[in-house]
């Protein structure tokens, strides 16, 4: 768990640093940061899709995952509930920032494969690399959205901690093909978040989060057949 602890700490540190920088940044520069983070999110998401799509064993699974996940998330009103909760503390912009931050921190190849490598092989390289990237990202996001972005840190800890524990218990089940499919879906979610930040299209990526579990269910069924 050392890698996850380091990763969580860098997000907290970056959030604190970014919030201190925010006080001296004019609104026009904050808007520039919003646009920069939006472009970065779109780029990171598309990169994850392109890198993993060529390795997909089931080319249409991501379509099924996004469709089914979006329907379930919309039914559960995940985005609406999340935005309502964050609006109580710091307005709608914090909700936008947190949803983007959580997706960027949690739904990346390094953040998913890192805990597995750590649990199975005691190799923390992925998580240490991810921690460095998250420090820069959290600093930039907090300079735009404020100290509330630190709330993403415990979410990351629970996310990576859960993957770590599951890898310990079900290491043989977490095959590379499943990780590839999850990474493709995650890439689309990150890109969708970036489009929202750029005010191009609000895809409500939080409502799509259940899509990440569809590949897990698919591979689970395959193992039972």
Protein Blocks (a to p, Z undefined) as FASTA:
>chain_A
ZZmmmmmmmmmmmmmmmmmmmmmpcfklmmmmmmmmmmmmmmmmmmmmmmmmmmpcblml
mmmmmmmmmmmmmmnommmmmmmmmmmmnojklmmmmmmmmmmmmmcfklmmmmmmmmmn
opaklmmmmmmmmmmmmmmmmmmnojklmmmmmmmmmmmmmmmmmmmmmmmmmgfklmmm
mmmmmmmmmmmmmmmmnomacghlmlmmmmmmmmmmmmmmmmmZZ
